[in-house]
Amino acid sequence: MSRHAPHLPLDARARQLLRALVSQYVADGQPVGSRALARTSGLDVSPATIRNVMSDLEELGLVAAPHTSAGRVPTVQGYRVFVDSLLEVRPLGEPQVEELRRELPAVATTPDLLNSASSLLSQVTHFVGVVTVPRHQEVPFRLIDFVPLDQRRTLVILVFVDGQVQNRVIELERAYSAGELEQVANYLNAQFSGQRLDEIRLRLLRDMQETSNQMNRLMASTVELAQAAFQTAPQPDMFVAGQTNLMGVHDLSDMDRLRELFEAFQRKRDLLAVLERCARAEGVRLFIGEESGFAALDKYSLVTAPYGVEGRVLGVLGVIGPTRMAYERVIPVVQATAQILSGALNRNQAPQ
């Protein structure tokens, strides 16, 4: 993440001027000139001295001068140095955290919570909020029921501990009677309620190997039904809120760039790959511009944090906005929202 920052030879004056330039550019979106920096940097130096420092920063690749202006703007590398070594990020105060907490529903299914979290991130930051969806096998199930339909087709009703209900029609290798289906459902509910689907599959295979011959028919039926019932069904991979917010950002008004990003939201796969990398890291992660390695995000920044239950990561949430964003404001919001969402999911998945 901080691969650009550590070894750049910046003295205190250059650091102060870079901090002032980034802060002013983030605030008004206009290239920053030497005279403006002389007024706002807090340094007692002349505009000529500032111009010399700006030339040095430009040579280091930290600022650039747009052709249409005498002022300068930060580069991706300049933002990276600013975030890694010049920015002071403070956690949100308890009143702000409580305000965020009130915005998430007190009682809701996991999809509703995740959808609310993406909307909350968008609403608070005025950028795009994204939240990845955990796979069903990551959520413990509460109970299962089977309803025979016709011959080999059976309706599976799966209820998860977080309130999600999944209905699915499965096709089996043979016809099962209502009595057999009930027997298997009772066995699964008695033995496996409260466990995750991947844990259940492993236990079933182990139990089948250890079970005596007279139980093998029930176990064989249980394994067949469970394997069909617990297959992961297609589900939304992520919730996205506030895409149109980016249309109002002055330096993101390039419609071709916006169209490319909107198409990425629709395709999801590449963006999910970036978010998956973030989920494997601890704490807040920040990709600025091309650092993500994903072309559609080249002109944007992505701030993410993982969420989960009982110390186990379920997914990641974050904000996509312009590289010219108030990082000191966005980073704590993302961090706090991840903690609040994790708390809500822990309550959802607690034994009833």
N, C-alpha and C positions, 0 to 999 in steps of 0.2 A: 504493500500500500504506500509506504513512504519512501519508495526507492529513489525518488528524485531529490529529496530534501537534504540528507545529512551532510554532504561534504562541500556544499557551496560556500565560498569564502565571503560571507556577508558580515560587515562590521555593524556596530550598534546603529549608526546613522542610516545605513542602507536598509537595515531591518525596519527601522521606524518609518522610513519613507515608503517602503513596500507595503507595510501595514496600513499606512494612511491612504495610499493609492488604492489598494483593494477595497478598503472600507468605503471610500468615497465612490468608487465605481459601482460597487454593489448598491449603494444608496440611490444613485441617480442615473446609472447606465450610460454616462457620457465619458469619453476619453478625458483623462485628468492631466492638466497642464502644470508646468513648473510653478507658475504664480499661485495657482490654487493650492498646490502642495505646500508652498511657503506659508500660506495662511493657516492651513489645517493640520500640519504635521506636528506642531508644537516645538519645532527645531528653530533655533536662531541662526538660520543660514540664508544666503542669498539665492534668488532664482537661478543664477548662473551655476552655483555649487550644486543645486538640485538637478539641473540639467546634466551635469557631469555624472552624478550618481545614477540618474535615469539611463544614461548611455551605458554605464557599467552593467546595470540590471538587464538592459536590452541585450548586451553582449552575452550575458549568462543565460539568456532565453527565458527570463522571468517576466518581462513586459514586452509589449510590441506597440509600434506606432501605426495606427490605421492610416492609409494613404490620404484620407480626407481631413485629417486633423493633426495639429501639432502636439496634441496630448497623447497619453499612452494608456493602454489597457493591460490587465494581467493576462498572461498565457496560462495554459493548463498547468505548466510547471510552476508558475508564479502562485497560482491558487494552492498548489500542493505544498509549497514551502509555507505559505500563509497558514493553512490549516494545521500542518504538522508542527510548526514551531513558533508561530506568532499569534495564534488564536487562543483565546481563553474561553473554554466551554464550561458553563456552570449548569449543574442539574436543575431541573425545574423545582420551584418551591412547592411546598405541600398544598397551598391553595390552588395552584395551577394544576398539579397532579389530580387533585380532587375534582376539579372542573372537567378534566379529561375523563376521569372515571365515571362521572355522572352521564357522560355522553354515550357510554356503552350500555346496552340493555342489561338490567339486573338478571333477568331470566330469559335465556335464548338458546337455541341450538347452536352448534359450532359454526355452521355456514352463516347464520345470522350475525354471530359475533364477529366473524372475519370480515363480512361485508360491511358491518358498522365500523370496524377498525379502519378499513380502506377509506370509507367516506369521512371518518373523523380526521385522518391524516391530511386528506385533501382540503377539508374545510379549514383546518387550523393553519396549514402552510400556504394554501392557495395554489398548490401545485398538484401533481398526480400522486394519489395514494395507491400502493400495491400491497397485497397480502397473498402469499401462496397458501394453498389448501393442503392440509395433511392428508395422506392416503388413508383410506378407511382402515387398513390393517394397523394403523398407528393408534386407533381409538378402541378401547375395550368395548366389547358388546355386552348387552344386558340380557337379552333373551331372543330366542328364535322360534318361529312357528312355520309349519308347512301346511299348505292347503292343496289337496289333489285337484287337478283341473281335468285333464283327459289323458288316458293311457299313461304315457311317460312324461307328460308335462306337469310341473308342480310350481305353485307360487310360494316363494320364500319371503317371509316377513322378518327382517332383522332390525332390532331396536338396540341402539348404542347407548352407552352410559351418559353421553352428553345430550341425549334427546333426539338425535337423528333417527329417522325411520327410513329404511331402504326396502322397497318392494321389487322383487325380481322374479321372472319366470325362468326356470331351468328345465333342461331336457335331460332325462336320465337314461341309463342303459337298459333299464327294465321298469315295468310298472310297479308302483308301491301302493299298498292298501292304506286307507286312512289310519288304521291301527298301527302299522309299521312306522308311518310318518310321525305319529304321536309319540311312539316309543323312542324314536331317535331324537325328537325335539326335547322330550323330557330328560333324556340322558345328557344331551349337550347343555341344556340349561342348568342341570344339577352339577355337572362336572366343570363347566368352563365359563359360567357367567362371571364377568369382571375381568376376563383375560383378553389380550389382543389376538387378532386372527392368526398372525404368524406363530404365536405361542401355541395356539390351539392345534394348528396343523402338526407341529412337531410332537406335541403330547399324544395326539391321536395315533400317529404312526408308531410311537414308542409303546403305547398301551396295546395296540393291536398285536405287536410282537410278543408282549408279555401275557396276553389273555389266554385262558384255557380254551380248548377246542369247542366246548359247548357254547361259548360266547362268540365264536368267530363270525357267525352269521350276522348277529347284531352289530359287531364291530365293523364288518365289511360294509354293511348298509350305512352305518354311521360315517365311515370314511368317505364313501361315494357321495352321500348327501352333503357332508360338510365341505368336501373339496369343491363341489359345484356351487354350494350356497355362499362360501366365503371367498370366491374369486372376486378380485377387485373390479368393481364396475366402473365404467367411464364416469368421470366427475369433473366439475370445473377445476382447472389447475391453479387459477388465481383470481382474485377479485381486483378490479381496477376502478378507481373513481377519480373524476376531475380532469379527464384528458383535455377538455376544452379550455381549462385554465391556462394552458400553455399558449393558446392563440392570442391571449392578451399581453404576453410578455414581449416587450419591444424588440429585444435582441434574438427572439425566436420566431420572428415573423416570416421567415423563409418557408413558404408553403410546401415546397418539395421536401424539406427536412421534416416538417411536421407530418406530412403524409407518410413518409417512411416510418416514423415512430408509431403513428396510428396503425399502420399495417402490421408493425411488430406486435402491438397489443392484440391484434386479431389473431396472428399466427401463434403467438405465445411461446413456441418452443425455444427459440434462441434467448428470449428474455428470461425464461424459466431457467435455462442453463446458467445464466449469470447469477440469478438469485440463488440457485442451488449451491454455487460456490460460496456465496455469502453465508448460507445456512451452516456451512461446515466450519465457519470461523467464529471465534468468541467475540461478543460485544459488537459495537457499532463498526460498520465498514463503510468506506466512502470511495466511490469511483468518480473521478473527475474527467469528463470528456472521453478521449480515446482510451483511457486506462482500462475501461471495462473490456476492451477487445471486441465490442459489439458495435458494428458500424452505425446502427440506428441511434445509438446513444452518444455519438461523437461530440455533439454540441450540448450535451446535457450532463448533469451530475446525478448520481444515485447514492442515496444514504439509506443504509439498511441496518436492522438488528434482528437477531433470532428470537422466536418465542417458543414456548413449550410447556410441558407439565412434568413435575417431579424431576427436574434436572435433565429431561430428555427433550431435545429439540424436535419440534413438529414442523416448523416452517420458518419463514422469514417475512418481515414486513418492511416497508420502506417508502421513500418519497423520491420521485423523479422530477427534477426541475432544471432551470437553466444553470450553467456553471456560475453565473452571477446570482448566487443566492446567499441569503444571510445564514451562513453555516452555523454560527453560534446560536441561532434561534431554532433551526431545523433539527440539528443533531440531538439536542435534549428532548425535543418533542417525539422523535422517532424512538429514542431510548425509553422514555417514560411510557409511551403507548405499548411497546413490546412487553414491558413489565406488567402493565395493567391487563393486557390481553392474556398473558400467561396466568395471572391471578384468577381471571374470570374462567379460564379453561380448567384450572385446577379445581375450582369450586364445582364446575360442571361435571367433572369426572370423579368427584369424591363419592364414596359409597352412599347410597340413599338409605 
